[in-house]
Amino acid sequence: MFQDELHRIFKSGDKVTIKELNQTLQTLYDKYHIKKKARSTDLLLLGFRMKRATIDKDGKRQEGALII
């Protein structure tokens, strides 16, 4: 269930900021009662492939990730 929901949220080609990624992952951890602090690198451990990316949000450049 957890993995399925992750794959529905994060799809190949998505660009997300590290902040958004951590917030979304923490929300899922809380929903499934996983006692862990979310880190963007957790997606790598869960089988996702990511590449570092710079994302323009609100006219500012932010660190992010491109889901491969």
C-alpha positions as CSV (number, residue, x, y, z in Angstrom):
1,M,0.0,0.0,0.0
2,F,2.7,2.4,1.0
3,Q,4.8,1.7,-2.1
4,D,1.7,1.9,-4.4
5,E,0.8,5.3,-3.0
6,L,4.4,6.6,-3.4
7,H,4.3,5.5,-7.1
8,R,1.0,7.3,-7.6
9,I,2.4,10.5,-6.1
10,F,5.9,10.5,-7.6
11,K,6.0,9.6,-11.3
12,S,8.9,9.4,-13.7
13,G,9.7,12.9,-15.1
14,D,8.4,14.8,-12.1
15,K,10.4,17.7,-10.8
16,V,10.0,18.4,-7.1
17,T,11.8,20.6,-4.6
18,I,13.5,18.9,-1.7
19,K,11.2,20.7,0.7
20,E,8.1,19.4,-1.1
21,L,9.5,15.9,-1.4
22,N,10.3,15.7,2.4
23,Q,6.8,17.1,3.3
24,T,5.0,14.6,1.1
25,L,7.1,11.7,2.3
26,Q,6.6,12.8,6.0
27,T,2.8,12.9,5.4
28,L,2.9,9.4,4.1
29,Y,5.1,8.2,7.0
30,D,2.6,9.7,9.5
31,K,-0.4,8.2,7.7
32,Y,1.1,4.7,7.8
33,H,2.5,5.2,11.3
34,I,6.1,4.9,10.3
35,K,8.2,6.4,13.0
36,K,10.9,7.9,10.9
37,K,11.9,11.4,9.8
38,A,11.5,11.9,6.1
39,R,14.6,12.6,4.0
40,S,14.7,13.0,0.3
41,T,17.3,10.2,0.0
42,D,14.7,7.8,1.4
43,L,13.2,7.6,-2.1
44,L,16.4,6.0,-3.3
45,L,16.1,3.3,-0.6
46,L,12.5,2.7,-1.7
47,G,13.6,1.9,-5.3
48,F,13.2,5.3,-7.0
49,R,15.9,6.8,-9.2
50,M,16.5,10.5,-8.9
51,K,18.8,13.1,-10.4
52,R,19.7,16.4,-8.8
53,A,17.8,19.4,-10.4
54,T,17.4,23.1,-9.9
55,I,13.7,24.1,-10.0
56,D,12.3,27.6,-10.5
57,K,9.5,28.3,-8.0
58,D,8.0,31.7,-7.4
59,G,10.8,33.3,-9.3
60,K,13.4,31.7,-7.1
61,R,15.8,28.8,-7.9
62,Q,15.5,25.9,-5.4
63,E,17.3,22.6,-5.0
64,G,15.2,19.7,-6.1
65,A,15.1,16.3,-7.7
66,L,14.1,14.9,-11.1
67,I,12.4,11.5,-10.7
68,I,13.8,9.2,-13.3
